[in-house]
Amino acid sequence: MHCSVKILCMQTAINNQEKAPVFASPTMPELLQLLEEKDHIIEERNQFIAEQQKLLKLLEEKLRLAKLQRFGSSSEKWTPKLGQSLK
């Protein structure tokens, strides 16, 4: 008896499920419009990526120059005779 109640509940649940609405296929002009929008979004993202790459290169160069300034040969002198740093 327990199994029949369970089966009845499952059948009721299946019957009560909402069916997904059926949509009409997009028309050719709608597809073309979507394609243009997609291309526009891709172009905007490509421009953003290019700007970010330029900024990254600039920051990398600034970091390189800062390291040279901080750790470059002019900031610290080494003499082989003394084996120590002079400032």
MARRO-423904 format. One record per residue: residue in three letters; x, y, z of N, C-alpha, C, O in turn. Coordinates in steps of 0.2 Angstrom, whole numbers, always signed. Layout:
BEGIN
{"ALA" {X Y Z} {X Y Z} {X Y Z} {X Y Z}}
...
END
This chain:
BEGIN
{"MET" {+4 -6 +0} {+0 +0 +0} {+4 +6 +0} {+3 +11 -3}}
{"HIS" {+10 +6 +3} {+14 +12 +4} {+17 +14 -3} {+18 +19 -5}}
{"CYS" {+19 +8 -7} {+21 +10 -14} {+16 +13 -18} {+18 +17 -22}}
{"SER" {+10 +11 -18} {+5 +14 -22} {+4 +21 -21} {+2 +25 -25}}
{"VAL" {+4 +23 -14} {+3 +30 -12} {+9 +34 -15} {+8 +39 -18}}
{"LYS" {+15 +31 -15} {+21 +34 -17} {+21 +35 -25} {+22 +41 -28}}
{"ILE" {+18 +30 -29} {+18 +31 -36} {+12 +36 -38} {+13 +40 -42}}
{"LEU" {+7 +36 -34} {+2 +41 -35} {+4 +48 -34} {+2 +52 -38}}
{"CYS" {+8 +49 -29} {+11 +55 -28} {+16 +58 -33} {+16 +63 -35}}
{"MET" {+20 +53 -36} {+24 +54 -41} {+21 +56 -47} {+23 +61 -51}}
{"GLN" {+15 +53 -49} {+11 +54 -55} {+8 +61 -54} {+8 +64 -59}}
{"THR" {+6 +63 -48} {+3 +69 -47} {+8 +75 -48} {+6 +80 -51}}
{"ALA" {+14 +74 -46} {+19 +79 -46} {+21 +79 -54} {+22 +85 -56}}
{"ILE" {+21 +74 -57} {+23 +75 -64} {+17 +78 -68} {+19 +82 -72}}
{"ASN" {+11 +77 -67} {+6 +80 -70} {+5 +87 -68} {+3 +91 -72}}
{"ASN" {+7 +89 -62} {+7 +96 -60} {+13 +101 -63} {+13 +107 -62}}
{"GLN" {+18 +98 -65} {+24 +101 -68} {+22 +106 -73} {+18 +104 -78}}
{"GLU" {+24 +112 -73} {+23 +117 -78} {+27 +115 -84} {+33 +113 -83}}
{"LYS" {+25 +115 -90} {+28 +114 -96} {+32 +121 -98} {+29 +126 -98}}
{"ALA" {+38 +120 -101} {+41 +126 -103} {+38 +129 -109} {+36 +125 -113}}
{"PRO" {+37 +136 -109} {+34 +139 -114} {+38 +138 -121} {+44 +138 -121}}
{"VAL" {+34 +137 -126} {+37 +136 -133} {+38 +143 -136} {+33 +147 -137}}
{"PHE" {+44 +145 -138} {+45 +152 -141} {+46 +151 -149} {+49 +146 -151}}
{"ALA" {+44 +156 -152} {+45 +155 -159} {+52 +157 -161} {+56 +160 -157}}
{"SER" {+55 +154 -166} {+62 +155 -168} {+63 +162 -170} {+58 +165 -173}}
{"PRO" {+69 +165 -169} {+70 +172 -171} {+70 +173 -178} {+72 +168 -182}}
{"THR" {+68 +178 -181} {+68 +180 -188} {+75 +182 -190} {+79 +183 -186}}
{"MET" {+76 +182 -196} {+83 +183 -199} {+85 +190 -197} {+91 +191 -195}}
{"PRO" {+81 +196 -197} {+83 +202 -195} {+85 +202 -188} {+89 +206 -185}}
{"GLU" {+81 +198 -184} {+82 +198 -176} {+89 +195 -175} {+93 +197 -171}}
{"LEU" {+90 +189 -179} {+97 +186 -178} {+103 +191 -180} {+108 +191 -177}}
{"LEU" {+102 +194 -186} {+107 +199 -188} {+108 +205 -183} {+114 +207 -182}}
{"GLN" {+103 +207 -180} {+103 +212 -175} {+107 +209 -169} {+111 +213 -166}}
{"LEU" {+106 +203 -167} {+109 +200 -161} {+117 +199 -163} {+121 +200 -159}}
{"LEU" {+118 +197 -169} {+125 +196 -171} {+129 +203 -171} {+134 +203 -169}}
{"GLU" {+125 +208 -173} {+129 +215 -173} {+130 +217 -166} {+135 +220 -164}}
{"GLU" {+125 +216 -161} {+126 +217 -154} {+132 +213 -151} {+136 +216 -147}}
{"LYS" {+132 +207 -153} {+138 +203 -150} {+144 +205 -153} {+149 +206 -149}}
{"ASP" {+145 +207 -159} {+151 +210 -162} {+153 +216 -159} {+159 +217 -158}}
{"HIS" {+148 +220 -157} {+150 +227 -154} {+152 +225 -147} {+157 +229 -145}}
{"ILE" {+149 +221 -143} {+152 +219 -137} {+159 +216 -137} {+163 +218 -133}}
{"ILE" {+160 +212 -142} {+167 +209 -143} {+172 +215 -144} {+177 +215 -141}}
{"GLU" {+170 +219 -149} {+175 +225 -150} {+176 +229 -144} {+182 +231 -143}}
{"GLU" {+171 +231 -140} {+172 +234 -134} {+177 +231 -129} {+181 +234 -126}}
{"ARG" {+176 +224 -128} {+180 +220 -124} {+187 +220 -127} {+192 +221 -123}}
{"ASN" {+188 +220 -133} {+195 +220 -136} {+198 +226 -135} {+204 +226 -133}}
{"GLN" {+195 +232 -135} {+198 +238 -134} {+200 +239 -127} {+205 +241 -125}}
{"PHE" {+195 +236 -122} {+197 +237 -115} {+203 +232 -114} {+207 +235 -110}}
{"ILE" {+204 +227 -117} {+209 +222 -115} {+216 +226 -118} {+221 +225 -115}}
{"ALA" {+215 +229 -124} {+221 +232 -127} {+223 +238 -122} {+229 +239 -121}}
{"GLU" {+219 +242 -119} {+220 +247 -114} {+223 +244 -108} {+228 +247 -105}}
{"GLN" {+221 +239 -106} {+224 +236 -100} {+231 +233 -101} {+235 +233 -97}}
{"GLN" {+232 +230 -107} {+239 +228 -109} {+244 +234 -109} {+249 +233 -107}}
{"LYS" {+241 +240 -112} {+246 +245 -112} {+247 +248 -105} {+253 +249 -103}}
{"LEU" {+242 +248 -100} {+243 +250 -94} {+248 +245 -90} {+252 +247 -86}}
{"LEU" {+247 +239 -91} {+251 +234 -88} {+259 +235 -90} {+263 +234 -86}}
{"LYS" {+260 +236 -97} {+267 +237 -99} {+270 +243 -96} {+276 +243 -94}}
{"LEU" {+266 +248 -95} {+268 +254 -92} {+270 +253 -85} {+275 +255 -82}}
{"LEU" {+266 +250 -81} {+267 +248 -74} {+273 +244 -73} {+277 +244 -68}}
{"GLU" {+274 +239 -78} {+280 +234 -77} {+286 +238 -78} {+291 +237 -75}}
{"GLU" {+286 +243 -83} {+292 +247 -84} {+293 +252 -78} {+299 +252 -76}}
{"LYS" {+288 +254 -75} {+289 +258 -69} {+292 +254 -63} {+297 +257 -60}}
{"LEU" {+290 +248 -63} {+292 +244 -58} {+300 +242 -59} {+304 +242 -54}}
{"ARG" {+301 +241 -65} {+308 +239 -67} {+313 +245 -66} {+318 +244 -63}}
{"LEU" {+311 +251 -67} {+315 +257 -66} {+315 +258 -58} {+321 +260 -56}}
{"ALA" {+310 +257 -55} {+310 +258 -47} {+315 +253 -44} {+319 +255 -40}}
{"LYS" {+315 +247 -47} {+320 +242 -44} {+327 +244 -46} {+332 +243 -42}}
{"LEU" {+328 +246 -52} {+335 +248 -54} {+337 +254 -49} {+343 +254 -47}}
{"GLN" {+333 +259 -48} {+334 +264 -44} {+336 +262 -37} {+341 +265 -34}}
{"ARG" {+332 +258 -34} {+333 +255 -27} {+339 +251 -27} {+343 +251 -22}}
{"PHE" {+340 +246 -31} {+345 +241 -31} {+350 +241 -36} {+355 +237 -36}}
{"GLY" {+351 +247 -39} {+356 +248 -44} {+363 +248 -41} {+363 +249 -35}}
{"SER" {+368 +248 -46} {+375 +249 -44} {+376 +255 -40} {+381 +255 -36}}
{"SER" {+373 +261 -42} {+374 +267 -38} {+372 +267 -31} {+375 +272 -27}}
{"SER" {+368 +263 -29} {+365 +263 -22} {+370 +260 -17} {+369 +261 -11}}
{"GLU" {+374 +255 -20} {+378 +251 -16} {+385 +250 -19} {+385 +248 -25}}
{"LYS" {+390 +251 -16} {+397 +250 -19} {+400 +244 -15} {+400 +243 -9}}
{"TRP" {+403 +239 -19} {+406 +234 -16} {+414 +234 -18} {+416 +235 -24}}
{"THR" {+418 +233 -13} {+425 +233 -15} {+428 +226 -13} {+427 +223 -8}}
{"PRO" {+431 +223 -18} {+434 +216 -17} {+439 +216 -12} {+439 +211 -9}}
{"LYS" {+443 +221 -11} {+448 +221 -5} {+445 +220 +2} {+447 +216 +6}}
{"LEU" {+440 +224 +3} {+437 +224 +9} {+432 +219 +10} {+430 +216 +15}}
{"GLY" {+429 +217 +4} {+423 +212 +4} {+417 +214 +8} {+413 +210 +10}}
{"GLN" {+416 +220 +8} {+410 +223 +11} {+407 +229 +7} {+410 +231 +3}}
{"SER" {+401 +231 +9} {+398 +236 +6} {+400 +243 +9} {+401 +243 +15}}
{"LEU" {+400 +248 +4} {+402 +255 +7} {+396 +259 +5} {+393 +258 -1}}
{"LYS" {+394 +263 +9} {+389 +268 +7} {+391 +275 +8} {+387 +279 +6}}
END
